[in-house]
Amino acid sequence: MKILFLHGWTSTPGGRKPTFLKEHGHEVINPALPDDDFEEAVRIAQAEFDQHQPDVVVGSSRGGAVAINIEFKDTPLVLLCPAWRKWGTATTVKPNTVILHSRKDDVIPVADSEELIANSGLPKSTLIEVGNDHRLADPEPLKAMLMSVRCSVKPASFSGDFPYAYHVLPLHAFKSIAASRTLLSKSDLQTASVEIKRSSTANVDNALGLSQFIHFYLPRNLNLSFDSLSILKTQMKESLVSPFPHIVMVIPTSELTDWQCGICNFNTAVSRPAYGQVRGGNHARGMAPQNIVKHWLGFKRDTPDRDRCRRSYWHDGIAVPVLLRHQITQEPSSVGFRTKSAELLLRSPFEIQQPVQVFAFSNADCESLSLLNHGFAVHLNECEQFAWYAEGDRVEPQLREAINQYFQSDDGQLPQLDYDGLRPSG
């Protein structure tokens, strides 16, 4: 979760409270706010909010006054002993606010928070009494702050219709992901000199402005189903060419927030939009990325209406219309518009904190995964469409041995394996 933390008067970035949030896996933006110029502090906080679009804003003491004086739309607020009577002009807060305050606070009286709640017409339960002083830096108030942050953000608005997101990856890629509990985009993989990025899509992603996103399938199925995943179809269908083993990580979308997400209602790797004399359809595999971008730019110049854009919007630096953050909240029914399987886009790096399940499609793949001490729940999925793959170990013995040795080795040297090859039906 991304948090904008606004510190108090005579405080500095990196204090105990923002550090505590970082220690629990959250990304914390913690700008320095000047003590002697409240208007400048508000300006800085507004600029940080506009740039980072956090999931929640936490304001401590004077930082709480700063928080309620910025334009934060519907972003939740967690206020810690807010000094709103001393600084600023705002005298109310919105419904998505939680206030933590100590009855023993001798700097900002708890009555100020009670008055703020009354001014706002909010229930008394908005105020949580906790701690023994103004700082709220002891274990109990720190834990209450963390729980308030976690509970303040609503689950992704599309999670009811799209309860699961699927990330397909080659089997050998799971070792580094399990060790770091982090998913990286193709761009970040390249920066880290990790050669696990699909040659068939990496250059296209880069050309379209999507290289900083991690791609997930977002099928509408309410039950777990893998039959429609195109990468699995390619890799596990019956063929004279041996398959490369792939697995699927499944993330419940109820653990995400709209502000983390982007949605693309087009298949970015193959979709060709219709414009002018150009017919819609699919690009041939291997088409030059510059030609793919050319088509999307032509589509944009054609000024398509919302439905032709699949209820999505154009964004600077991205050649394909997508839904980002608040656009999803405003129109959750636009997710999956005119597509069988939308793409969920999560910015890299994505830390794996929520419940994740891993699905394999043969006993041999499960045995390989058992060589790793990864801590994930691994399930064998008996998918009728991949029955041929599951009948026995269809993977070439040398490839299986290379993966198993890599999983058991301590040096972590990634083997150079061709996992993205074409496999004709056979």
FIDOBA-813622 format. One record per atom (N, C-alpha, C): residue in three letters; x negated, y negated, z negated. Coordinates in steps of 0.2 Angstrom, whole numbers, plus 5000, padded with zeros to 4 digits. Layout:
BEGIN
ALAXYZ ...
This chain:
BEGIN
MET499650065000 MET500050005000 MET499649945000 LYS499849895004 LYS499449825004 LYS499749774999 ILE499349754995 ILE499549704989 ILE499149644990 LEU499549584990 LEU499249524989 LEU499249504981 PHE498649494978 PHE498649484971 PHE498349414970 LEU498749374967 LEU498649304965 LEU498449294958 HIS497849274957 HIS497549274950 HIS497849204946 GLY497649204940 GLY497949154936 GLY497449094935 TRP497549044931 TRP497148984930 TRP496549004927 THR495948974929 THR495248994926 THR495049064927 SER495449104931 SER495249174932 SER494949174939 THR494649234941 THR494349234948 THR494549304951 PRO494449314957 PRO494549374961 PRO494149434957 GLY494449494958 GLY494049554955 GLY494149564948 GLY494649534945 GLY494849544938 GLY495049614937 ARG495249634930 ARG495449694928 ARG496049724932 LYS496549674933 LYS497249694935 LYS497149714943 PRO496849674947 PRO496749694954 PRO496349754955 THR495849754951 THR495349814951 THR495749884949 PHE496149874944 PHE496549934942 PHE497049954948 LEU497349914952 LEU497749924958 LEU497249964963 LYS496649934964 LYS496249964969 LYS496050034967 GLU495850044961 GLU495650114958 GLU496250164959 HIS496850144960 HIS497450184961 HIS497650184969 GLY497150174973 GLY497250184980 GLY497550134984 HIS497650074981 HIS497950024985 HIS497449974988 GLU497649944994 GLU497249894997 GLU497449824994 VAL497049794991 VAL497149734987 VAL496849674991 ILE497249624993 ILE496949554995 ILE496949514989 ASN496449484987 ASN496349444981 ASN495949384982 PRO496249334985 PRO495949274987 PRO495749224981 ALA495249184981 ALA495049134976 ALA495549074977 LEU495849054971 LEU496349004971 LEU496048944967 PRO496048884969 PRO495748834965 PRO496148814959 ASP495848794954 ASP496148784948 ASP496448714948 ASP496148664951 ASP496248594951 ASP496748564956 ASP496948614961 ASP497348584966 ASP497948644968 PHE498548634965 PHE499048684965 PHE499248694973 GLU499348634976 GLU499548634983 GLU499048674987 GLU498448664986 GLU497948704990 GLU497948774988 ALA498148794982 ALA498148864980 ALA498748894984 VAL499348854984 VAL499948884988 VAL499748894995 ARG499348844998 ARG499248845005 ARG498748905007 ILE498248925002 ILE497848975003 ILE498249045003 ALA498649044998 ALA499049104997 ALA499549115003 GLN499849065005 GLN500249075011 GLN499849095017 ALA499249075018 ALA498849095024 ALA498649165023 GLU498549185017 GLU498349255016 GLU498949305017 PHE499549285015 PHE500149315016 PHE500349325023 ASP500249265027 ASP500449265034 ASP499949315038 GLN499349315036 GLN498849355040 GLN498849425038 HIS498949445032 HIS498949515030 HIS499649555030 GLN500149515029 GLN500849545028 GLN500849595023 PRO500749585017 PRO500749635012 PRO501349665011 ASP501349725008 ASP501949765006 ASP502249734999 VAL501849704995 VAL502149674989 VAL501649614987 VAL501849564983 VAL501449514981 VAL501549514973 VAL500949514970 VAL500849514963 VAL500549454961 GLY500849414956 GLY500649354954 GLY500549354946 SER499949334944 SER499849334937 SER499749264934 SER500249244929 SER500249174926 SER500349124931 ARG499849074932 ARG499849024937 ARG499949054944 GLY499649114945 GLY499749154951 GLY500449174952 GLY500849184947 GLY501549194948 GLY501849134950 ALA501649074948 ALA501949014950 ALA501849004958 VAL501149014959 VAL500949014966 VAL501449064971 ALA501549124968 ALA501849174972 ALA502649144974 ILE502949114969 ILE503649104970 ILE503749034974 ASN503149004975 ASN503148944979 ASN502948954986 ILE502749014988 ILE502649024995 ILE503249054999 GLU503249055005 GLU503749085009 GLU503549165010 PHE503949205007 PHE503749275007 PHE504249325010 LYS504749295013 LYS505349325016 LYS505649375011 ASP505649435013 ASP506049485008 ASP505449535005 THR504849515005 THR504349555002 THR504449554994 PRO504349614991 PRO504449614984 PRO503949574980 LEU504149544974 LEU503749514970 LEU503649554963 VAL503049554960 VAL502949574954 VAL502549524950 LEU502949494945 LEU502649434942 LEU502449454935 LEU501849424933 LEU501549444926 LEU501549374922 CYS501949374917 CYS501949314913 CYS501949244918 PRO502449234922 PRO502349184927 PRO502449114924 ALA501949074926 ALA501949004923 ALA502248954927 TRP502948964929 TRP503248934934 TRP503448864931 ARG503548854924 ARG503748784922 ARG503148734922 LYS502548764922 LYS501948724922 LYS501748694929 TRP501848744934 TRP501648724941 TRP502148734946 GLY502148694951 GLY502648704957 GLY503348684955 THR503748694961 THR504448664960 THR504948714960 ALA504748784962 ALA505248834962 ALA505448854955 THR506148864955 THR506448874948 THR506848944949 THR506848974954 THR507249034955 THR506749094959 VAL506949154958 VAL506649204962 VAL507149244965 LYS506949284970 LYS507449324974 LYS507549394971 PRO508049424973 PRO508249494969 PRO507749544969 ASN507249544974 ASN506749594974 ASN506149574970 THR506249554964 THR505749534959 THR505749574953 VAL505249584950 VAL505149614943 VAL504649574939 ILE504849564933 ILE504449514929 ILE504149554923 LEU503549554922 LEU503249594916 LEU502949534911 HIS503149534905 HIS503049484900 HIS502949514893 SER502549494889 SER502449514882 SER502849464877 ARG503249494873 ARG503549454868 ARG503049414863 LYS502449444863 LYS501949414859 LYS501449364863 ASP501649344869 ASP501249304873 ASP501249234870 ASP500649204868 ASP500649134865 ASP500349084870 VAL500349104876 VAL500149054881 VAL500849034885 ILE501149074888 ILE501749064892 ILE502349104888 PRO502849064885 PRO503349104881 PRO503749144885 VAL503949204882 VAL504349254886 VAL505049214888 ALA505249164884 ALA505849134885 ALA505849094892 ASP505249084895 ASP505249054901 ASP505449104907 SER505249164906 SER505449214910 SER506149234910 GLU506449234904 GLU507149244903 GLU507549184906 GLU507249124906 GLU507649064909 GLU507549074917 LEU507049094919 LEU506949104927 LEU507449154929 ILE507549214926 ILE507949264927 ILE508749234927 ALA508849194922 ALA509549174922 ALA509649124927 ASN509149074929 ASN509249034935 ASN509349064941 SER509149124942 SER509149164948 SER509749214948 GLY510149214943 GLY510749254943 GLY510549334943 LEU509949354940 LEU509749414941 LEU509949454934 PRO509949524934 PRO510149554928 PRO509549554923 LYS509649564916 LYS509149554911 LYS508649614912 SER508849664916 SER508349724917 SER507749704922 THR507849644925 THR507249614929 THR506649604925 LEU506749594919 LEU506149574914 LEU506049644910 ILE505349664911 ILE505149714907 ILE504649694902 GLU504849704895 GLU504349674890 GLU503849734888 VAL503249704889 VAL502649754888 VAL502049714886 GLY501649754883 GLY500949724881 GLY500949684874 ASN500349654872 ASN500349624866 ASN500049554866 ASP499949534873 ASP499649464874 ASP499749444881 HIS499549384882 HIS499649354889 HIS499249384895 ARG498749414893 ARG498249444899 ARG498649514902 LEU498949544898 LEU499249614901 LEU498749654904 ALA498149664900 ALA497649704903 ALA497449764899 ASP497949784895 ASP497849844891 ASP498149904895 PRO498049964893 PRO498250024897 PRO499050024898 GLU499450004893 GLU500150014894 GLU500449954899 PRO500249894899 PRO500449844904 PRO500149864911 LEU499549884911 LEU499249904917 LEU499649954921 LYS499850004917 LYS500250064920 LYS500950034922 ALA501249994918 ALA501849964920 ALA501849924926 MET501249884927 MET501149844933 MET501149894939 LEU500749944938 LEU500649994944 LEU501350024946 MET501750044941 MET502350074942 MET502850024945 SER502849964943 SER503249914946 SER503149904953 VAL502449904955 VAL502249894962 VAL502549954966 ARG502450014963 ARG502650074967 ARG503350074968 CYS503750054963 CYS504450054964 CYS504750004968 SER504449944969 SER504749884972 SER504849894979 VAL504449934982 VAL504449944990 VAL504949994992 LYS505449974996 LYS505850024999 LYS505550075004 PRO505850135004 PRO505550175009 PRO505750155016 ALA505350175021 ALA505450155028 ALA506250165030 SER506450115033 SER507250105034 SER507450165039 PHE506950195043 PHE507150245048 PHE507050315045 SER506850315039 SER506750385036 SER507350435036 GLY507950405036 GLY508550445036 GLY508650485042 ASP508450455048 ASP508550485055 ASP507950515057 PHE507350495054 PHE506750525056 PHE506350545050 PRO506550595046 PRO506250615040 PRO505450635040 TYR505250655045 TYR504550675046 TYR504150645051 ALA503550635050 ALA503050615055 ALA502550665056 TYR502350685062 TYR501850735064 TYR501250715067 HIS500650735064 HIS500050715067 HIS499650775069 VAL499550785076 VAL499250845078 VAL498550835079 LEU498150885077 LEU497450875077 LEU497050945078 PRO496450945081 PRO496151005082 PRO495951035076 LEU495851105075 LEU495751135069 LEU495151105065 HIS494551105069 HIS493951085066 HIS493951015063 ALA494450965065 ALA494450905063 ALA494650895056 PHE494950955053 PHE495250945047 PHE494750945041 LYS494150965042 LYS493650965037 LYS493550895034 SER493350855039 SER493150785037 SER493850745034 ILE494350765037 ILE495050735034 ILE495150755027 ALA495050825026 ALA495250845019 ALA494750825014 ALA494150805016 ALA493550785012 ALA493750715010 SER493850675015 SER493950595014 SER494650575012 ARG495150625013 ARG495850605013 ARG496050545016 THR495750535022 THR495850475026 THR495950495033 LEU496450465037 LEU496450475044 LEU496250405047 LEU495850415053 LEU495550365056 LEU495750355063 SER495850295066 SER496050285073 SER495450305077 LYS495550315084 LYS495050325089 LYS494450275088 SER494650215088 SER494150165087 SER493750165081 ASP494050185076 ASP493650185069 ASP493250255070 LEU493450305073 LEU493050365074 LEU492450355078 GLN492550315083 GLN491950295087 GLN491450255083 THR491650205079 THR491250165075 THR490850205071 ALA491150255068 ALA490850305063 ALA490450355067 SER490450355073 SER490050405077 SER490350475076 VAL490950485075 VAL491350545074 VAL491650565081 GLU491450615084 GLU491650635091 GLU492250675091 ILE492750655088 ILE493450685088 ILE493950635090 LYS493950625096 LYS494450585099 LYS494650605106 ARG495250615108 ARG495450645114 ARG495250595120 SER494850625125 SER494550585131 SER495150565135 SER495750605135 SER496350595139 SER496750535137 THR496650515130 THR497050455128 THR496550395125 ALA495950415123 ALA495550365120 ALA495450295124 ASN495250305130 ASN495150245134 ASN495850215136 VAL496350245136 VAL497050215137 VAL497250175131 ASP497150205125 ASP497350165119 ASP496950105119 ASN496250105120 ASN495850045120 ASN496149995125 ALA496250015131 ALA496549965136 ALA497149935134 LEU497649975131 LEU498249955129 LEU498349915123 GLY497749905119 GLY497749875113 GLY497949915107 LEU497949985108 LEU498250025102 LEU497650065099 SER497050045100 SER496450085098 SER496450085090 GLN496750035087 GLN496650035079 GLN497250065076 PHE497650105080 PHE498250135077 PHE498050215077 ILE498350245072 ILE498350325072 ILE499050335074 HIS499150385079 HIS499750405082 HIS500050465079 PHE500750465078 PHE501150515075 PHE501750525079 TYR501950585080 TYR502550605083 TYR503050585078 LEU503650565081 LEU504250545076 LEU504850575079 PRO504950645079 PRO505550675082 PRO506150655077 ARG506650665081 ARG507350645077 ARG507550705073 ASN507250765074 ASN507450825070 ASN507450815063 LEU508050835060 LEU508050825052 LEU507750885049 ASN507650945053 ASN507250995050 ASN506551005054 LEU506051035050 LEU505451035053 LEU505451075060 SER505251055065 SER505251085071 SER504651065076 PHE504251115079 PHE503651095082 PHE503651115090 ASP504251135092 ASP504351155099 ASP504251105104 SER504451035102 SER504350985107 SER503750945107 LEU503250965103 LEU502650925103 LEU502150945109 SER502050895113 SER501750915120 SER501050935119 ILE500650915114 ILE499950935113 ILE499951005112 LEU500451035107 LEU500451105105 LEU500651145111 LYS501151115115 LYS501351155121 LYS500751165126 THR500351115127 THR499751125131 THR499251175128 GLN499151165122 GLN498551205119 GLN498751275117 MET499451295116 MET499651355114 MET500051405119 LYS500151375125 LYS500551415129 LYS500051465132 GLU500451515135 GLU500051575138 GLU499651555144 SER499051575144 SER498651545150 SER498051595150 LEU497751595156 LEU497051635157 LEU496551595154 VAL496651535152 VAL496051495149 VAL496251495141 SER495751515138 SER495851525130 SER496051455127 PRO496451465122 PRO496651405119 PRO496151375114 PHE496251315112 PHE495851285106 PHE496351275100 PRO496151305095 PRO496651305089 PRO496851235087 HIS497451215086 HIS497751155083 HIS498151165077 ILE498251115073 ILE498651115067 ILE499051055067 VAL499551045063 VAL499950985062 VAL499950965055 MET499850905053 MET499950875047 MET500650835047 VAL501050855042 VAL501750825042 VAL501750775036 ILE501950715037 ILE502050665032 ILE502750645031 PRO503050645025 PRO503750625024 PRO503750545025 THR504250525030 THR504250455031 THR504550415025 SER504850445020 SER505150415014 SER504650385010 GLU503950415011 GLU503450385007 GLU503050325010 LEU503350305016 LEU503050245020 LEU503550185019 THR503250135021 THR503750075021 THR503650045028 ASP504250005029 ASP504249975036 ASP503649935037 TRP503349895032 TRP502749855033 TRP502149885035 GLN502149955034 GLN501549995036 GLN501550015043 CYS502150015046 CYS502250045052 CYS502350005058 GLY502150035064 GLY502350015070 GLY502750075074 ILE503150055078 ILE503550105082 ILE503450095090 CYS503250145093 CYS503250135101 CYS503750185103 ASN504250155107 ASN504750205110 ASN504550225117 PHE503950215119 PHE503650245125 PHE503150295124 ASN503050345128 ASN502450385127 ASN501850345130 THR501450315126 THR500950275128 THR500450305133 ALA500350375132 ALA499850405136 ALA500050415143 VAL500750425145 VAL500950445151 VAL501450395154 SER501850355150 SER502450325153 SER502250265158 ARG502550265164 ARG502550215169 ARG503150175169 PRO503150115167 PRO503750075167 PRO503950055175 ALA504650045176 ALA504950025182 ALA504949945182 TYR504649925188 TYR504649845189 TYR504549835196 GLY504849785199 GLY504849765206 GLY504949825210 GLN504449845215 GLN504549905219 GLN504249975216 VAL504049965210 VAL503750025206 VAL504250065202 ARG504250125204 ARG504750165200 ARG504550185193 GLY504950195189 GLY504750225182 GLY504650295182 GLY504350325177 GLY504150395177 GLY503550405173 ASN503150455175 ASN502450465171 ASN501850455175 HIS501350435172 HIS500750425176 HIS500450495176 ALA500050505181 ALA499650575182 ALA499150575177 ARG498950635174 ARG498450635169 ARG497850615172 GLY497450575168 GLY496750555171 GLY496850485175 MET497450455175 MET497450395179 MET496950345175 ALA496650295179 ALA496250245177 ALA496550205172 PRO496350185166 PRO496650145161 PRO496850075164 GLN496350045168 GLN496549985171 GLN497149985175 ASN497250035178 ASN497950045182 ASN498550045178 ILE498450085172 ILE499050095168 ILE499150025165 VAL498649985163 VAL498749915160 VAL499049875166 LYS498849885172 LYS499149845177 LYS499949855178 HIS500149915177 HIS500849925177 HIS501249895172 TRP500949895166 TRP501249865160 TRP501349785161 LEU500749755163 LEU500749685164 LEU501349665170 GLY501349715175 GLY501849705180 GLY502549705177 PHE502649755172 PHE503349765169 PHE503449695165 LYS502949675161 LYS503049615157 LYS503249555162 ARG502949545167 ARG503049485172 ARG503749495175 ASP504049555175 ASP504749565177 ASP505249545172 THR505049515167 THR505449495161 THR506049535160 PRO505849595158 PRO506449645156 PRO506849625150 ASP507449645150 ASP507849635144 ASP507749675139 ARG508049675133 ARG507849705127 ARG507949785128 ASP508549805132 ASP508649875133 ASP508049905137 ARG507849875142 ARG507349895146 ARG506649905142 CYS506549855138 CYS506049865133 CYS506149905127 ARG506649945128 ARG506849995123 ARG506949965116 ARG507249905116 ARG507349865110 ARG506749845106 SER506149835110 SER505549825107 SER505349755109 TYR504749735106 TYR504449665107 TYR503749665110 TRP503549605113 TRP502849605115 TRP502449565110 HIS501849595109 HIS501449565104 HIS500749545107 ASP500449495104 ASP499749475107 ASP499249535106 GLY498949555111 GLY498349605111 GLY498649675112 ILE499349685113 ILE499649745114 ILE499949745121 ALA499849785125 ALA500149785132 ALA500749815133 VAL500949855128 VAL501649895128 VAL502049865122 PRO502749855124 PRO503149825119 PRO503249875113 VAL503249855107 VAL503249895101 VAL503649855096 LEU503849895091 LEU504149865085 LEU503649865079 LEU503549805076 LEU503149805070 LEU503449775064 ARG503349815059 ARG503449785052 ARG504149765051 HIS504249695050 HIS504949665049 HIS505449675054 GLN505149685061 GLN505649705066 GLN505949775065 ILE505649815062 ILE505949885060 ILE506449875055 THR506349835050 THR506849825045 THR507449785047 GLN507349745052 GLN507949705055 GLN508349745059 GLU508049795063 GLU508449835068 GLU508149905067 PRO508349945062 PRO508050015061 PRO508450055066 SER509050035069 SER509350075074 SER508950075081 SER508450035081 SER508050025088 SER507550075088 VAL507350115082 VAL506850165082 VAL507150225086 GLY506750245091 GLY506950305095 GLY507350285100 PHE507450225102 PHE507950205107 PHE507750225114 ARG508150265117 ARG508050295124 ARG507350335124 THR507250375119 THR506650415120 THR506750475115 LYS506550535117 LYS506650595114 LYS506250595107 SER505650565108 SER505150565102 SER504750505102 ALA504950455097 ALA504550395097 ALA503950415094 GLU503450365095 GLU502850365091 GLU502750325085 LEU502550345080 LEU502450305074 LEU501750285074 LEU501550225073 LEU500950195073 LEU500750165066 LEU500250195063 LEU499950175057 LEU499250145058 ARG499150085055 ARG498450055056 ARG497950095052 SER497350105055 SER496750135052 SER496350085048 PRO496150115042 PRO496150185040 PRO496850195036 PHE497050255036 PHE497650275033 PHE497450325027 GLU497550305021 GLU497350345015 GLU497950395014 ILE497750465014 ILE498250515013 ILE498450515005 GLN498950485003 GLN499150484996 GLN499750524995 GLN500250514999 GLN500950544998 GLN500850625000 PRO501450654998 PRO501450734999 PRO501350745007 VAL500850795008 VAL500750805015 VAL500650885016 GLN500950915021 GLN500950985022 GLN500550995029 VAL500251055029 VAL499851065035 VAL500151135037 PHE500251135044 PHE500551195047 PHE500051225052 ALA499951285052 ALA499551325057 ALA500051375060 PHE499751405066 PHE500251445070 PHE499951515072 SER499451535068 SER499251605068 SER498851615062 ASN498851685060 ASN498551705054 ASN497751695055 ALA497551695061 ALA496751685061 ALA496651605059 ASP497051565061 ASP496951495060 ASP497051485052 CYS497551515049 CYS497651515042 CYS496951535038 GLU496651595041 GLU496051615038 GLU495551575038 SER495451535044 SER494951485045 SER495051435039 LEU495651405039 LEU495751355034 LEU495651375027 SER495751435025 SER495551465019 SER494851455017 LEU494451445021 LEU493751435020 LEU493551375017 LEU494051325018 LEU493951255015 LEU494251255008 ASN493951215004 ASN494251194997 ASN494551124998 HIS495251125001 HIS495451065003 HIS496051034999 GLY496351084995 GLY496951054991 GLY497551044994 PHE497651055001 PHE498251045004 PHE498751105004 ALA499351105005 ALA499851155006 ALA499851175013 VAL499551235015 VAL499551265021 VAL500051315023 HIS500451305028 HIS501051355030 HIS500851385036 LEU501051445037 LEU501051485044 LEU501751475047 ASN501751435052 ASN502451425056 ASN502551475061 GLU503051515061 GLU503151565066 GLU503651535071 CYS503351495076 CYS503751455081 CYS503751505087 GLU504451515089 GLU504551565095 GLU504151545101 GLN504151475102 GLN503851455108 GLN503051465109 PHE502751475103 PHE502051495102 PHE501951565100 ALA502351605102 ALA502351675100 ALA501751715103 TRP501551695109 TRP500951725112 TRP500351705108 TYR500351645106 TYR499751625103 TYR499651655096 ALA500151675093 ALA500151705086 ALA500151785086 GLU500151815092 GLU500151885092 GLU499451915090 GLY498951875091 GLY498251895089 GLY497851835089 ASP497151845088 ASP496751785088 ASP496551775096 ARG496951725099 ARG496851715106 ARG496251665107 VAL495951645102 VAL495351595102 VAL494751635104 GLU494251615108 GLU493651645110 GLU493251655104 PRO492951715103 PRO492551735097 PRO492051685095 GLN491651665100 GLN491151615099 GLN491451545096 LEU491951525099 LEU492251465096 LEU492551475089 ARG492851535088 ARG493051545081 ARG492551545076 GLU491951575078 GLU491351585074 GLU491051515072 ALA491051475078 ALA490751405077 ALA491251365072 ILE491851375072 ILE492251335068 ILE492251365060 ASN492251425060 ASN492151455053 ASN491451435050 GLN490951435054 GLN490251425051 GLN490251345049 TYR490651305053 TYR490651235051 TYR491051225045 PHE491551265044 PHE491951255038 PHE491551275032 GLN491151325032 GLN490751355027 GLN490151315025 SER489851275030 SER489251245029 SER489251185025 ASP488751165022 ASP488651105017 ASP488451045021 ASP488151045026 ASP487750995029 ASP488350945033 GLY488850975035 GLY489450935038 GLY489250915045 GLN488850955048 GLN488650935055 GLN489250955060 LEU489550905063 LEU490150915067 LEU489950955074 PRO490151015075 PRO490051045081 PRO490351015087 GLN490051005093 GLN490250975099 GLN490751025103 LEU491351025102 LEU491851075105 LEU492351045109 ASP492451075115 ASP492951045120 ASP493651065118 TYR494051025115 TYR494651035112 TYR495251005116 ASP495050975121 ASP495550935125 ASP495650955132 GLY495451015134 GLY495451035141 GLY496151055143 LEU496251055150 LEU496851075153 LEU496851145153 ARG497451175152 ARG497551245152 ARG498151265156 PRO498051285162 PRO498651305167 PRO498951365164 SER499651365165 SER500051425163 SER499751485167 GLY499751545163 GLY499451595167 GLY499851665166 
